[in-house]
Amino acid sequence: MIRMVFSPRMLVAFLMGFSCGMPLLLTITVLQAWMKEEGVDLSVIGLMALVGLPYTVKFLWAPLLDRYRLPFLGRRRGWLLVAQVALALALAALGMTRPSEHPWMVAIAAFWVTFFSATQDIVVDAFRREDLSDNELGLGSSLYINGYRVGMLLASGGGLIMADYMPFSMVYMVMALCMAPGILTTLLAREPQVDEVPPKTLRSAVVDPLIEYFNRENAVWILAFVLFYKIGDTMALAMTTPFYLDIGFTKTEIGTVVKLFGFWATVGGSLLGGVVMLRLGINRSLWIFGFFQMASILGFVVLARLGHSLPALSGVIVFENMSGGMGTAAYAAFMASITNKKFTATQYALLSSLMGIPRVMAAAPTGFLAEYLGWEGFFGFCTVMAIPGILLLAKFAPFRAEGRADAVH
């Protein structure tokens, strides 16, 4: 066990997780803070969520990465190196924009960041599945997720704290340099050895995985669940940074409490979620954690009434992050359980793309909603939006069913 934990492949999984997690919040949380500081309207900040569209449609080009290989480093590492170098350059370009003067330039640069970040995600997911054996996959996925969270912590918490001492443009340059560990990992890692023959035609790469999935019972209901399970939580989190700033918290307080302190609450929630799932199974965990996620949004309503209070902020963040961590753990376990290993890359890209739709489409109007409803009304609305995703579970994952949902296979 100890040898497996400290094996080179587990280190690769962790470092690739770091490289994938870092860019995500640089086009959400940190960019929101930069635009808020520059005096950009809340409605424009909310619309900027649309630059995250590549995360939601990455399944469109995922089959191309399965079908074709570049003439260097192998099928996975070749594409991964290209995506990572391009991502570093896009982050540097984003840092050279001026939000208050040319928000459309910010949108273009941020779009390329999300495109190359989504491409990196596709290849890393496929690499991890092919590189690790079945008995290593659970541990490898856990280390990948932990690395992902460390990357997010560096980008959001670290980025906001650095922004109190240097311009945001310099923060993005530093983050571009932080792609170096991922690039070095790609160069030094071994190319996965795959026994199965890769797709020989575009049709086999694109169509066959979809036919296999949609021939399942309740396939459409499951996709609806993937879309709606975390939509309330996602909408609320899309506006939390402007919300914290609006009620008087400084960027350092946000970076310390929300990002650094909240990071450990999320990690704890994920670990607790894994333990609970061993006892209750995936179905029951999805129900229970879904209700926790919904209840945690109400904490922001309380904080809106209290105003600037570090103890209240800490309590809200602990509950929300632990609930979100538990929900994400069950969410990921469910999606893994319904993925056919023969089509892991394309099917997982499809599911994870759908999972990202609420982060982009549902988050886009949140600025308008916050302006129209006020902070208390906005977070109350987000709480109501969490209900449909939980109710969809009754269709294919009833609370009393044990283990995995029988209806998904």
Secondary structure, DSSP 4 states (H G I P E B T S, - for coil): -HHHHTSHHHHHHHHHHHHHHHHHGGGTHHHHHHHHHTT--HHHHHHGGGGGHHHHSGGGTHHHHHH---SSSHHHHHHHHHHHHHHHHHHHHHHT--TTT-HHHHHHHHHHHHHHHHHHHHHHHHHHHHHS-HHHHHHHHHHHHHHHHHHHHIIIIIHHHHHTTS-HHHHHHHHHHTTHHHHHHHHHSPPPP--SPPPSSHHHHHHHHHHHHHTSTTHHHHHHHHHHTTHHHHHHHHTHHHHHHHTT--HHHIIIIIIIIHHHHHHHHHHHHHHHHHHHHHHHHHHHHHHHHHHHHHHHHHHHHH-S-HHHHHHHHHHHHHHHHHHHHHHHHHHHHT--GGGHHHHHHHHHHHHHHIIIIITTTHHHHHHHHHHHHHHHHHHHHTHHHHHTHHHHS-TT--SS-GGG-
